């Protein structure tokens, strides 16, 4: 049960799952890296995709973007991650946002493994 809570904390805020387990250096490094990727993606006018069923690729984009946790939740209420298809940087920004979400899943799983005693 503890590993599920640590996973959810790590998903919500990148690195938080490590920080609550006193792995401060690892957690802060993950936080800085994921925030940098997410920030660059937003600065490049990348799009955070909501759940849509018209195109199977947007469903995949949704699952990668939801990996950003709190940033994804905020994007549903604030005007962030809207994307601007006219900009040259749109595709790169969208890729950074998707990559940050997918990496955050792995980071949260790593924190859960530590909590479960599978690794240190």
Phi and psi restraints in degrees (range 20) as a CNS / XPLOR table:
assign (resid 1 and name C) (resid 2 and name N)
       (resid 2 and name CA) (resid 2 and name C) 1.0 -62.8 20.0 2
assign (resid 2 and name N) (resid 2 and name CA)
       (resid 2 and name C) (resid 3 and name N) 1.0 -37.7 20.0 2
assign (resid 2 and name C) (resid 3 and name N)
       (resid 3 and name CA) (resid 3 and name C) 1.0 -66.8 20.0 2
assign (resid 3 and name N) (resid 3 and name CA)
       (resid 3 and name C) (resid 4 and name N) 1.0 -31.4 20.0 2
assign (resid 3 and name C) (resid 4 and name N)
       (resid 4 and name CA) (resid 4 and name C) 1.0 -68.8 20.0 2
assign (resid 4 and name N) (resid 4 and name CA)
       (resid 4 and name C) (resid 5 and name N) 1.0 -42.9 20.0 2
assign (resid 4 and name C) (resid 5 and name N)
       (resid 5 and name CA) (resid 5 and name C) 1.0 -63.7 20.0 2
assign (resid 5 and name N) (resid 5 and name CA)
       (resid 5 and name C) (resid 6 and name N) 1.0 -40.9 20.0 2
assign (resid 5 and name C) (resid 6 and name N)
       (resid 6 and name CA) (resid 6 and name C) 1.0 -66.0 20.0 2
assign (resid 6 and name N) (resid 6 and name CA)
       (resid 6 and name C) (resid 7 and name N) 1.0 -39.9 20.0 2
assign (resid 6 and name C) (resid 7 and name N)
       (resid 7 and name CA) (resid 7 and name C) 1.0 -59.8 20.0 2
assign (resid 7 and name N) (resid 7 and name CA)
       (resid 7 and name C) (resid 8 and name N) 1.0 -47.3 20.0 2
assign (resid 7 and name C) (resid 8 and name N)
       (resid 8 and name CA) (resid 8 and name C) 1.0 -64.2 20.0 2
assign (resid 8 and name N) (resid 8 and name CA)
       (resid 8 and name C) (resid 9 and name N) 1.0 -39.4 20.0 2
assign (resid 8 and name C) (resid 9 and name N)
       (resid 9 and name CA) (resid 9 and name C) 1.0 -64.3 20.0 2
assign (resid 9 and name N) (resid 9 and name CA)
       (resid 9 and name C) (resid 10 and name N) 1.0 -42.5 20.0 2
assign (resid 9 and name C) (resid 10 and name N)
       (resid 10 and name CA) (resid 10 and name C) 1.0 -67.2 20.0 2
assign (resid 10 and name N) (resid 10 and name CA)
       (resid 10 and name C) (resid 11 and name N) 1.0 -31.8 20.0 2
assign (resid 10 and name C) (resid 11 and name N)
       (resid 11 and name CA) (resid 11 and name C) 1.0 -72.4 20.0 2
assign (resid 11 and name N) (resid 11 and name CA)
       (resid 11 and name C) (resid 12 and name N) 1.0 -42.6 20.0 2
assign (resid 11 and name C) (resid 12 and name N)
       (resid 12 and name CA) (resid 12 and name C) 1.0 -64.3 20.0 2
assign (resid 12 and name N) (resid 12 and name CA)
       (resid 12 and name C) (resid 13 and name N) 1.0 -47.8 20.0 2
assign (resid 12 and name C) (resid 13 and name N)
       (resid 13 and name CA) (resid 13 and name C) 1.0 -129.5 20.0 2
assign (resid 13 and name N) (resid 13 and name CA)
       (resid 13 and name C) (resid 14 and name N) 1.0 115.5 20.0 2
assign (resid 13 and name C) (resid 14 and name N)
       (resid 14 and name CA) (resid 14 and name C) 1.0 -53.7 20.0 2
assign (resid 14 and name N) (resid 14 and name CA)
       (resid 14 and name C) (resid 15 and name N) 1.0 129.2 20.0 2
assign (resid 14 and name C) (resid 15 and name N)
       (resid 15 and name CA) (resid 15 and name C) 1.0 88.3 20.0 2
assign (resid 15 and name N) (resid 15 and name CA)
       (resid 15 and name C) (resid 16 and name N) 1.0 -14.3 20.0 2
assign (resid 15 and name C) (resid 16 and name N)
       (resid 16 and name CA) (resid 16 and name C) 1.0 -64.9 20.0 2
assign (resid 16 and name N) (resid 16 and name CA)
       (resid 16 and name C) (resid 17 and name N) 1.0 -32.8 20.0 2
assign (resid 16 and name C) (resid 17 and name N)
       (resid 17 and name CA) (resid 17 and name C) 1.0 -62.2 20.0 2
assign (resid 17 and name N) (resid 17 and name CA)
       (resid 17 and name C) (resid 18 and name N) 1.0 -34.3 20.0 2
assign (resid 17 and name C) (resid 18 and name N)
       (resid 18 and name CA) (resid 18 and name C) 1.0 -76.7 20.0 2
assign (resid 18 and name N) (resid 18 and name CA)
       (resid 18 and name C) (resid 19 and name N) 1.0 -40.0 20.0 2
assign (resid 18 and name C) (resid 19 and name N)
       (resid 19 and name CA) (resid 19 and name C) 1.0 -63.0 20.0 2
assign (resid 19 and name N) (resid 19 and name CA)
       (resid 19 and name C) (resid 20 and name N) 1.0 -41.7 20.0 2
assign (resid 19 and name C) (resid 20 and name N)
       (resid 20 and name CA) (resid 20 and name C) 1.0 -67.7 20.0 2
assign (resid 20 and name N) (resid 20 and name CA)
       (resid 20 and name C) (resid 21 and name N) 1.0 -17.0 20.0 2
assign (resid 20 and name C) (resid 21 and name N)
       (resid 21 and name CA) (resid 21 and name C) 1.0 -98.7 20.0 2
assign (resid 21 and name N) (resid 21 and name CA)
       (resid 21 and name C) (resid 22 and name N) 1.0 14.3 20.0 2
assign (resid 21 and name C) (resid 22 and name N)
       (resid 22 and name CA) (resid 22 and name C) 1.0 65.3 20.0 2
assign (resid 22 and name N) (resid 22 and name CA)
       (resid 22 and name C) (resid 23 and name N) 1.0 27.2 20.0 2
assign (resid 22 and name C) (resid 23 and name N)
       (resid 23 and name CA) (resid 23 and name C) 1.0 -100.0 20.0 2
assign (resid 23 and name N) (resid 23 and name CA)
       (resid 23 and name C) (resid 24 and name N) 1.0 65.7 20.0 2
assign (resid 23 and name C) (resid 24 and name N)
       (resid 24 and name CA) (resid 24 and name C) 1.0 -62.8 20.0 2
assign (resid 24 and name N) (resid 24 and name CA)
       (resid 24 and name C) (resid 25 and name N) 1.0 -47.1 20.0 2
assign (resid 24 and name C) (resid 25 and name N)
       (resid 25 and name CA) (resid 25 and name C) 1.0 -62.1 20.0 2
assign (resid 25 and name N) (resid 25 and name CA)
       (resid 25 and name C) (resid 26 and name N) 1.0 -45.1 20.0 2
assign (resid 25 and name C) (resid 26 and name N)
       (resid 26 and name CA) (resid 26 and name C) 1.0 -64.9 20.0 2
assign (resid 26 and name N) (resid 26 and name CA)
       (resid 26 and name C) (resid 27 and name N) 1.0 -46.1 20.0 2
assign (resid 26 and name C) (resid 27 and name N)
       (resid 27 and name CA) (resid 27 and name C) 1.0 -63.8 20.0 2
assign (resid 27 and name N) (resid 27 and name CA)
       (resid 27 and name C) (resid 28 and name N) 1.0 -43.6 20.0 2
assign (resid 27 and name C) (resid 28 and name N)
       (resid 28 and name CA) (resid 28 and name C) 1.0 -69.1 20.0 2
assign (resid 28 and name N) (resid 28 and name CA)
       (resid 28 and name C) (resid 29 and name N) 1.0 -33.9 20.0 2
assign (resid 28 and name C) (resid 29 and name N)
       (resid 29 and name CA) (resid 29 and name C) 1.0 -64.8 20.0 2
assign (resid 29 and name N) (resid 29 and name CA)
       (resid 29 and name C) (resid 30 and name N) 1.0 -46.4 20.0 2
assign (resid 29 and name C) (resid 30 and name N)
       (resid 30 and name CA) (resid 30 and name C) 1.0 -61.8 20.0 2
assign (resid 30 and name N) (resid 30 and name CA)
       (resid 30 and name C) (resid 31 and name N) 1.0 -42.9 20.0 2
assign (resid 30 and name C) (resid 31 and name N)
       (resid 31 and name CA) (resid 31 and name C) 1.0 -59.1 20.0 2
assign (resid 31 and name N) (resid 31 and name CA)
       (resid 31 and name C) (resid 32 and name N) 1.0 -47.7 20.0 2
assign (resid 31 and name C) (resid 32 and name N)
       (resid 32 and name CA) (resid 32 and name C) 1.0 -63.0 20.0 2
assign (resid 32 and name N) (resid 32 and name CA)
       (resid 32 and name C) (resid 33 and name N) 1.0 -43.8 20.0 2
assign (resid 32 and name C) (resid 33 and name N)
       (resid 33 and name CA) (resid 33 and name C) 1.0 -66.7 20.0 2
assign (resid 33 and name N) (resid 33 and name CA)
       (resid 33 and name C) (resid 34 and name N) 1.0 -46.0 20.0 2
assign (resid 33 and name C) (resid 34 and name N)
       (resid 34 and name CA) (resid 34 and name C) 1.0 -68.9 20.0 2
assign (resid 34 and name N) (resid 34 and name CA)
       (resid 34 and name C) (resid 35 and name N) 1.0 -39.5 20.0 2
assign (resid 34 and name C) (resid 35 and name N)
       (resid 35 and name CA) (resid 35 and name C) 1.0 -64.4 20.0 2
assign (resid 35 and name N) (resid 35 and name CA)
       (resid 35 and name C) (resid 36 and name N) 1.0 -37.0 20.0 2
assign (resid 35 and name C) (resid 36 and name N)
       (resid 36 and name CA) (resid 36 and name C) 1.0 -65.0 20.0 2
assign (resid 36 and name N) (resid 36 and name CA)
       (resid 36 and name C) (resid 37 and name N) 1.0 -45.2 20.0 2
assign (resid 36 and name C) (resid 37 and name N)
       (resid 37 and name CA) (resid 37 and name C) 1.0 -62.7 20.0 2
assign (resid 37 and name N) (resid 37 and name CA)
       (resid 37 and name C) (resid 38 and name N) 1.0 -44.1 20.0 2
assign (resid 37 and name C) (resid 38 and name N)
       (resid 38 and name CA) (resid 38 and name C) 1.0 -65.7 20.0 2
assign (resid 38 and name N) (resid 38 and name CA)
       (resid 38 and name C) (resid 39 and name N) 1.0 -44.0 20.0 2
assign (resid 38 and name C) (resid 39 and name N)
       (resid 39 and name CA) (resid 39 and name C) 1.0 -61.9 20.0 2
assign (resid 39 and name N) (resid 39 and name CA)
       (resid 39 and name C) (resid 40 and name N) 1.0 -43.2 20.0 2
assign (resid 39 and name C) (resid 40 and name N)
       (resid 40 and name CA) (resid 40 and name C) 1.0 -63.7 20.0 2
assign (resid 40 and name N) (resid 40 and name CA)
       (resid 40 and name C) (resid 41 and name N) 1.0 -40.9 20.0 2
assign (resid 40 and name C) (resid 41 and name N)
       (resid 41 and name CA) (resid 41 and name C) 1.0 -61.0 20.0 2
assign (resid 41 and name N) (resid 41 and name CA)
       (resid 41 and name C) (resid 42 and name N) 1.0 -40.9 20.0 2
assign (resid 41 and name C) (resid 42 and name N)
       (resid 42 and name CA) (resid 42 and name C) 1.0 -70.6 20.0 2
assign (resid 42 and name N) (resid 42 and name CA)
       (resid 42 and name C) (resid 43 and name N) 1.0 -39.4 20.0 2
assign (resid 42 and name C) (resid 43 and name N)
       (resid 43 and name CA) (resid 43 and name C) 1.0 -64.3 20.0 2
assign (resid 43 and name N) (resid 43 and name CA)
       (resid 43 and name C) (resid 44 and name N) 1.0 -30.0 20.0 2
assign (resid 43 and name C) (resid 44 and name N)
       (resid 44 and name CA) (resid 44 and name C) 1.0 -87.4 20.0 2
assign (resid 44 and name N) (resid 44 and name CA)
       (resid 44 and name C) (resid 45 and name N) 1.0 13.2 20.0 2
assign (resid 44 and name C) (resid 45 and name N)
       (resid 45 and name CA) (resid 45 and name C) 1.0 60.6 20.0 2
assign (resid 45 and name N) (resid 45 and name CA)
       (resid 45 and name C) (resid 46 and name N) 1.0 41.3 20.0 2
assign (resid 45 and name C) (resid 46 and name N)
       (resid 46 and name CA) (resid 46 and name C) 1.0 -73.4 20.0 2
assign (resid 46 and name N) (resid 46 and name CA)
       (resid 46 and name C) (resid 47 and name N) 1.0 161.5 20.0 2
assign (resid 46 and name C) (resid 47 and name N)
       (resid 47 and name CA) (resid 47 and name C) 1.0 -105.3 20.0 2
assign (resid 47 and name N) (resid 47 and name CA)
       (resid 47 and name C) (resid 48 and name N) 1.0 135.5 20.0 2
assign (resid 47 and name C) (resid 48 and name N)
       (resid 48 and name CA) (resid 48 and name C) 1.0 -100.9 20.0 2
assign (resid 48 and name N) (resid 48 and name CA)
       (resid 48 and name C) (resid 49 and name N) 1.0 115.5 20.0 2
assign (resid 48 and name C) (resid 49 and name N)
       (resid 49 and name CA) (resid 49 and name C) 1.0 -83.9 20.0 2
assign (resid 49 and name N) (resid 49 and name CA)
       (resid 49 and name C) (resid 50 and name N) 1.0 131.3 20.0 2
assign (resid 49 and name C) (resid 50 and name N)
       (resid 50 and name CA) (resid 50 and name C) 1.0 -79.6 20.0 2
assign (resid 50 and name N) (resid 50 and name CA)
       (resid 50 and name C) (resid 51 and name N) 1.0 174.5 20.0 2
assign (resid 50 and name C) (resid 51 and name N)
       (resid 51 and name CA) (resid 51 and name C) 1.0 -71.0 20.0 2
assign (resid 51 and name N) (resid 51 and name CA)
       (resid 51 and name C) (resid 52 and name N) 1.0 122.2 20.0 2
assign (resid 51 and name C) (resid 52 and name N)
       (resid 52 and name CA) (resid 52 and name C) 1.0 -137.9 20.0 2
assign (resid 52 and name N) (resid 52 and name CA)
       (resid 52 and name C) (resid 53 and name N) 1.0 145.3 20.0 2
assign (resid 52 and name C) (resid 53 and name N)
       (resid 53 and name CA) (resid 53 and name C) 1.0 -110.4 20.0 2
assign (resid 53 and name N) (resid 53 and name CA)
       (resid 53 and name C) (resid 54 and name N) 1.0 -0.5 20.0 2
assign (resid 53 and name C) (resid 54 and name N)
       (resid 54 and name CA) (resid 54 and name C) 1.0 -65.4 20.0 2
assign (resid 54 and name N) (resid 54 and name CA)
       (resid 54 and name C) (resid 55 and name N) 1.0 -35.3 20.0 2
assign (resid 54 and name C) (resid 55 and name N)
       (resid 55 and name CA) (resid 55 and name C) 1.0 -131.1 20.0 2
assign (resid 55 and name N) (resid 55 and name CA)
       (resid 55 and name C) (resid 56 and name N) 1.0 126.2 20.0 2
assign (resid 55 and name C) (resid 56 and name N)
       (resid 56 and name CA) (resid 56 and name C) 1.0 -58.7 20.0 2
assign (resid 56 and name N) (resid 56 and name CA)
       (resid 56 and name C) (resid 57 and name N) 1.0 -29.3 20.0 2
assign (resid 56 and name C) (resid 57 and name N)
       (resid 57 and name CA) (resid 57 and name C) 1.0 -69.1 20.0 2
assign (resid 57 and name N) (resid 57 and name CA)
       (resid 57 and name C) (resid 58 and name N) 1.0 -31.5 20.0 2
assign (resid 57 and name C) (resid 58 and name N)
       (resid 58 and name CA) (resid 58 and name C) 1.0 -71.9 20.0 2
assign (resid 58 and name N) (resid 58 and name CA)
       (resid 58 and name C) (resid 59 and name N) 1.0 -26.4 20.0 2
assign (resid 58 and name C) (resid 59 and name N)
       (resid 59 and name CA) (resid 59 and name C) 1.0 -66.9 20.0 2
assign (resid 59 and name N) (resid 59 and name CA)
       (resid 59 and name C) (resid 60 and name N) 1.0 -43.1 20.0 2
assign (resid 59 and name C) (resid 60 and name N)
       (resid 60 and name CA) (resid 60 and name C) 1.0 -64.0 20.0 2
assign (resid 60 and name N) (resid 60 and name CA)
       (resid 60 and name C) (resid 61 and name N) 1.0 -40.7 20.0 2
assign (resid 60 and name C) (resid 61 and name N)
       (resid 61 and name CA) (resid 61 and name C) 1.0 -63.0 20.0 2
assign (resid 61 and name N) (resid 61 and name CA)
       (resid 61 and name C) (resid 62 and name N) 1.0 -38.3 20.0 2
assign (resid 61 and name C) (resid 62 and name N)
       (resid 62 and name CA) (resid 62 and name C) 1.0 -60.3 20.0 2
assign (resid 62 and name N) (resid 62 and name CA)
       (resid 62 and name C) (resid 63 and name N) 1.0 -47.3 20.0 2
assign (resid 62 and name C) (resid 63 and name N)
       (resid 63 and name CA) (resid 63 and name C) 1.0 -66.1 20.0 2
assign (resid 63 and name N) (resid 63 and name CA)
       (resid 63 and name C) (resid 64 and name N) 1.0 -32.9 20.0 2
assign (resid 63 and name C) (resid 64 and name N)
       (resid 64 and name CA) (resid 64 and name C) 1.0 -74.0 20.0 2
assign (resid 64 and name N) (resid 64 and name CA)
       (resid 64 and name C) (resid 65 and name N) 1.0 -39.1 20.0 2
assign (resid 64 and name C) (resid 65 and name N)
       (resid 65 and name CA) (resid 65 and name C) 1.0 -69.8 20.0 2
assign (resid 65 and name N) (resid 65 and name CA)
       (resid 65 and name C) (resid 66 and name N) 1.0 -33.5 20.0 2
assign (resid 65 and name C) (resid 66 and name N)
       (resid 66 and name CA) (resid 66 and name C) 1.0 -66.9 20.0 2
assign (resid 66 and name N) (resid 66 and name CA)
       (resid 66 and name C) (resid 67 and name N) 1.0 -17.6 20.0 2
assign (resid 66 and name C) (resid 67 and name N)
       (resid 67 and name CA) (resid 67 and name C) 1.0 -64.8 20.0 2
assign (resid 67 and name N) (resid 67 and name CA)
       (resid 67 and name C) (resid 68 and name N) 1.0 -15.5 20.0 2
assign (resid 67 and name C) (resid 68 and name N)
       (resid 68 and name CA) (resid 68 and name C) 1.0 -76.2 20.0 2
assign (resid 68 and name N) (resid 68 and name CA)
       (resid 68 and name C) (resid 69 and name N) 1.0 -1.8 20.0 2
assign (resid 68 and name C) (resid 69 and name N)
       (resid 69 and name CA) (resid 69 and name C) 1.0 60.8 20.0 2
assign (resid 69 and name N) (resid 69 and name CA)
       (resid 69 and name C) (resid 70 and name N) 1.0 -116.0 20.0 2
assign (resid 69 and name C) (resid 70 and name N)
       (resid 70 and name CA) (resid 70 and name C) 1.0 -60.9 20.0 2
assign (resid 70 and name N) (resid 70 and name CA)
       (resid 70 and name C) (resid 71 and name N) 1.0 -35.2 20.0 2
assign (resid 70 and name C) (resid 71 and name N)
       (resid 71 and name CA) (resid 71 and name C) 1.0 -63.4 20.0 2
assign (resid 71 and name N) (resid 71 and name CA)
       (resid 71 and name C) (resid 72 and name N) 1.0 -40.9 20.0 2
assign (resid 71 and name C) (resid 72 and name N)
       (resid 72 and name CA) (resid 72 and name C) 1.0 -63.2 20.0 2
assign (resid 72 and name N) (resid 72 and name CA)
       (resid 72 and name C) (resid 73 and name N) 1.0 -45.7 20.0 2
assign (resid 72 and name C) (resid 73 and name N)
       (resid 73 and name CA) (resid 73 and name C) 1.0 -60.5 20.0 2
assign (resid 73 and name N) (resid 73 and name CA)
       (resid 73 and name C) (resid 74 and name N) 1.0 -44.6 20.0 2
assign (resid 73 and name C) (resid 74 and name N)
       (resid 74 and name CA) (resid 74 and name C) 1.0 -63.4 20.0 2
assign (resid 74 and name N) (resid 74 and name CA)
       (resid 74 and name C) (resid 75 and name N) 1.0 -33.4 20.0 2
assign (resid 74 and name C) (resid 75 and name N)
       (resid 75 and name CA) (resid 75 and name C) 1.0 -67.1 20.0 2
assign (resid 75 and name N) (resid 75 and name CA)
       (resid 75 and name C) (resid 76 and name N) 1.0 -19.5 20.0 2
assign (resid 75 and name C) (resid 76 and name N)
       (resid 76 and name CA) (resid 76 and name C) 1.0 -78.9 20.0 2
assign (resid 76 and name N) (resid 76 and name CA)
       (resid 76 and name C) (resid 77 and name N) 1.0 -19.5 20.0 2
assign (resid 76 and name C) (resid 77 and name N)
       (resid 77 and name CA) (resid 77 and name C) 1.0 -113.3 20.0 2
assign (resid 77 and name N) (resid 77 and name CA)
       (resid 77 and name C) (resid 78 and name N) 1.0 -23.8 20.0 2
assign (resid 77 and name C) (resid 78 and name N)
       (resid 78 and name CA) (resid 78 and name C) 1.0 -113.3 20.0 2
assign (resid 78 and name N) (resid 78 and name CA)
       (resid 78 and name C) (resid 79 and name N) 1.0 155.8 20.0 2
assign (resid 78 and name C) (resid 79 and name N)
       (resid 79 and name CA) (resid 79 and name C) 1.0 -80.0 20.0 2
assign (resid 79 and name N) (resid 79 and name CA)
       (resid 79 and name C) (resid 80 and name N) 1.0 63.0 20.0 2
assign (resid 79 and name C) (resid 80 and name N)
       (resid 80 and name CA) (resid 80 and name C) 1.0 -121.5 20.0 2
assign (resid 80 and name N) (resid 80 and name CA)
       (resid 80 and name C) (resid 81 and name N) 1.0 151.5 20.0 2
assign (resid 80 and name C) (resid 81 and name N)
       (resid 81 and name CA) (resid 81 and name C) 1.0 70.4 20.0 2
assign (resid 81 and name N) (resid 81 and name CA)
       (resid 81 and name C) (resid 82 and name N) 1.0 25.6 20.0 2
assign (resid 81 and name C) (resid 82 and name N)
       (resid 82 and name CA) (resid 82 and name C) 1.0 -75.6 20.0 2
assign (resid 82 and name N) (resid 82 and name CA)
       (resid 82 and name C) (resid 83 and name N) 1.0 -28.6 20.0 2
assign (resid 82 and name C) (resid 83 and name N)
       (resid 83 and name CA) (resid 83 and name C) 1.0 77.2 20.0 2
assign (resid 83 and name N) (resid 83 and name CA)
       (resid 83 and name C) (resid 84 and name N) 1.0 147.4 20.0 2
assign (resid 83 and name C) (resid 84 and name N)
       (resid 84 and name CA) (resid 84 and name C) 1.0 -134.3 20.0 2
assign (resid 84 and name N) (resid 84 and name CA)
       (resid 84 and name C) (resid 85 and name N) 1.0 97.9 20.0 2
assign (resid 84 and name C) (resid 85 and name N)
       (resid 85 and name CA) (resid 85 and name C) 1.0 -59.9 20.0 2
assign (resid 85 and name N) (resid 85 and name CA)
       (resid 85 and name C) (resid 86 and name N) 1.0 -21.4 20.0 2
assign (resid 85 and name C) (resid 86 and name N)
       (resid 86 and name CA) (resid 86 and name C) 1.0 -74.4 20.0 2
assign (resid 86 and name N) (resid 86 and name CA)
       (resid 86 and name C) (resid 87 and name N) 1.0 -21.5 20.0 2
assign (resid 86 and name C) (resid 87 and name N)
       (resid 87 and name CA) (resid 87 and name C) 1.0 -80.7 20.0 2
assign (resid 87 and name N) (resid 87 and name CA)
       (resid 87 and name C) (resid 88 and name N) 1.0 146.3 20.0 2
assign (resid 87 and name C) (resid 88 and name N)
       (resid 88 and name CA) (resid 88 and name C) 1.0 -64.0 20.0 2
assign (resid 88 and name N) (resid 88 and name CA)
       (resid 88 and name C) (resid 89 and name N) 1.0 -30.8 20.0 2
assign (resid 88 and name C) (resid 89 and name N)
       (resid 89 and name CA) (resid 89 and name C) 1.0 -84.9 20.0 2
assign (resid 89 and name N) (resid 89 and name CA)
       (resid 89 and name C) (resid 90 and name N) 1.0 -1.3 20.0 2
assign (resid 89 and name C) (resid 90 and name N)
       (resid 90 and name CA) (resid 90 and name C) 1.0 -54.8 20.0 2
assign (resid 90 and name N) (resid 90 and name CA)
       (resid 90 and name C) (resid 91 and name N) 1.0 -51.0 20.0 2
assign (resid 90 and name C) (resid 91 and name N)
       (resid 91 and name CA) (resid 91 and name C) 1.0 -64.3 20.0 2
assign (resid 91 and name N) (resid 91 and name CA)
       (resid 91 and name C) (resid 92 and name N) 1.0 -40.5 20.0 2
assign (resid 91 and name C) (resid 92 and name N)
       (resid 92 and name CA) (resid 92 and name C) 1.0 -66.1 20.0 2
assign (resid 92 and name N) (resid 92 and name CA)
       (resid 92 and name C) (resid 93 and name N) 1.0 -42.9 20.0 2
assign (resid 92 and name C) (resid 93 and name N)
       (resid 93 and name CA) (resid 93 and name C) 1.0 -61.6 20.0 2
assign (resid 93 and name N) (resid 93 and name CA)
       (resid 93 and name C) (resid 94 and name N) 1.0 -42.5 20.0 2
assign (resid 93 and name C) (resid 94 and name N)
       (resid 94 and name CA) (resid 94 and name C) 1.0 -64.0 20.0 2
assign (resid 94 and name N) (resid 94 and name CA)
       (resid 94 and name C) (resid 95 and name N) 1.0 -39.9 20.0 2
assign (resid 94 and name C) (resid 95 and name N)
       (resid 95 and name CA) (resid 95 and name C) 1.0 -66.2 20.0 2
assign (resid 95 and name N) (resid 95 and name CA)
       (resid 95 and name C) (resid 96 and name N) 1.0 -39.5 20.0 2
assign (resid 95 and name C) (resid 96 and name N)
       (resid 96 and name CA) (resid 96 and name C) 1.0 -62.1 20.0 2
assign (resid 96 and name N) (resid 96 and name CA)
       (resid 96 and name C) (resid 97 and name N) 1.0 -43.3 20.0 2
assign (resid 96 and name C) (resid 97 and name N)
       (resid 97 and name CA) (resid 97 and name C) 1.0 -64.8 20.0 2
assign (resid 97 and name N) (resid 97 and name CA)
       (resid 97 and name C) (resid 98 and name N) 1.0 -43.4 20.0 2
assign (resid 97 and name C) (resid 98 and name N)
       (resid 98 and name CA) (resid 98 and name C) 1.0 -65.9 20.0 2
assign (resid 98 and name N) (resid 98 and name CA)
       (resid 98 and name C) (resid 99 and name N) 1.0 -42.4 20.0 2
assign (resid 98 and name C) (resid 99 and name N)
       (resid 99 and name CA) (resid 99 and name C) 1.0 -62.9 20.0 2
assign (resid 99 and name N) (resid 99 and name CA)
       (resid 99 and name C) (resid 100 and name N) 1.0 -40.7 20.0 2
assign (resid 99 and name C) (resid 100 and name N)
       (resid 100 and name CA) (resid 100 and name C) 1.0 -63.1 20.0 2
assign (resid 100 and name N) (resid 100 and name CA)
       (resid 100 and name C) (resid 101 and name N) 1.0 -40.1 20.0 2
assign (resid 100 and name C) (resid 101 and name N)
       (resid 101 and name CA) (resid 101 and name C) 1.0 -65.3 20.0 2
assign (resid 101 and name N) (resid 101 and name CA)
       (resid 101 and name C) (resid 102 and name N) 1.0 -43.7 20.0 2
assign (resid 101 and name C) (resid 102 and name N)
       (resid 102 and name CA) (resid 102 and name C) 1.0 -66.6 20.0 2
assign (resid 102 and name N) (resid 102 and name CA)
       (resid 102 and name C) (resid 103 and name N) 1.0 -41.0 20.0 2
assign (resid 102 and name C) (resid 103 and name N)
       (resid 103 and name CA) (resid 103 and name C) 1.0 -64.6 20.0 2
assign (resid 103 and name N) (resid 103 and name CA)
       (resid 103 and name C) (resid 104 and name N) 1.0 -36.2 20.0 2
assign (resid 103 and name C) (resid 104 and name N)
       (resid 104 and name CA) (resid 104 and name C) 1.0 -65.4 20.0 2
assign (resid 104 and name N) (resid 104 and name CA)
       (resid 104 and name C) (resid 105 and name N) 1.0 -33.7 20.0 2
assign (resid 104 and name C) (resid 105 and name N)
       (resid 105 and name CA) (resid 105 and name C) 1.0 -58.5 20.0 2
assign (resid 105 and name N) (resid 105 and name CA)
       (resid 105 and name C) (resid 106 and name N) 1.0 -46.4 20.0 2
assign (resid 105 and name C) (resid 106 and name N)
       (resid 106 and name CA) (resid 106 and name C) 1.0 -64.3 20.0 2
assign (resid 106 and name N) (resid 106 and name CA)
       (resid 106 and name C) (resid 107 and name N) 1.0 -38.6 20.0 2
assign (resid 106 and name C) (resid 107 and name N)
       (resid 107 and name CA) (resid 107 and name C) 1.0 -65.6 20.0 2
assign (resid 107 and name N) (resid 107 and name CA)
       (resid 107 and name C) (resid 108 and name N) 1.0 -43.2 20.0 2
assign (resid 107 and name C) (resid 108 and name N)
       (resid 108 and name CA) (resid 108 and name C) 1.0 -64.8 20.0 2
assign (resid 108 and name N) (resid 108 and name CA)
       (resid 108 and name C) (resid 109 and name N) 1.0 -38.3 20.0 2
assign (resid 108 and name C) (resid 109 and name N)
       (resid 109 and name CA) (resid 109 and name C) 1.0 -65.8 20.0 2
assign (resid 109 and name N) (resid 109 and name CA)
       (resid 109 and name C) (resid 110 and name N) 1.0 -36.7 20.0 2
assign (resid 109 and name C) (resid 110 and name N)
       (resid 110 and name CA) (resid 110 and name C) 1.0 -62.1 20.0 2
assign (resid 110 and name N) (resid 110 and name CA)
       (resid 110 and name C) (resid 111 and name N) 1.0 -44.3 20.0 2
assign (resid 110 and name C) (resid 111 and name N)
       (resid 111 and name CA) (resid 111 and name C) 1.0 -62.4 20.0 2
assign (resid 111 and name N) (resid 111 and name CA)
       (resid 111 and name C) (resid 112 and name N) 1.0 -39.4 20.0 2
assign (resid 111 and name C) (resid 112 and name N)
       (resid 112 and name CA) (resid 112 and name C) 1.0 -65.2 20.0 2
assign (resid 112 and name N) (resid 112 and name CA)
       (resid 112 and name C) (resid 113 and name N) 1.0 -38.8 20.0 2
assign (resid 112 and name C) (resid 113 and name N)
       (resid 113 and name CA) (resid 113 and name C) 1.0 -63.8 20.0 2
assign (resid 113 and name N) (resid 113 and name CA)
       (resid 113 and name C) (resid 114 and name N) 1.0 -38.7 20.0 2
assign (resid 113 and name C) (resid 114 and name N)
       (resid 114 and name CA) (resid 114 and name C) 1.0 -64.7 20.0 2
assign (resid 114 and name N) (resid 114 and name CA)
       (resid 114 and name C) (resid 115 and name N) 1.0 -43.4 20.0 2
assign (resid 114 and name C) (resid 115 and name N)
       (resid 115 and name CA) (resid 115 and name C) 1.0 -64.7 20.0 2
assign (resid 115 and name N) (resid 115 and name CA)
       (resid 115 and name C) (resid 116 and name N) 1.0 -33.1 20.0 2
assign (resid 115 and name C) (resid 116 and name N)
       (resid 116 and name CA) (resid 116 and name C) 1.0 -81.1 20.0 2
assign (resid 116 and name N) (resid 116 and name CA)
       (resid 116 and name C) (resid 117 and name N) 1.0 -6.0 20.0 2
assign (resid 116 and name C) (resid 117 and name N)
       (resid 117 and name CA) (resid 117 and name C) 1.0 82.7 20.0 2
assign (resid 117 and name N) (resid 117 and name CA)
       (resid 117 and name C) (resid 118 and name N) 1.0 13.4 20.0 2
assign (resid 117 and name C) (resid 118 and name N)
       (resid 118 and name CA) (resid 118 and name C) 1.0 -80.2 20.0 2
assign (resid 118 and name N) (resid 118 and name CA)
       (resid 118 and name C) (resid 119 and name N) 1.0 -19.9 20.0 2
assign (resid 118 and name C) (resid 119 and name N)
       (resid 119 and name CA) (resid 119 and name C) 1.0 -154.8 20.0 2
assign (resid 119 and name N) (resid 119 and name CA)
       (resid 119 and name C) (resid 120 and name N) 1.0 170.6 20.0 2
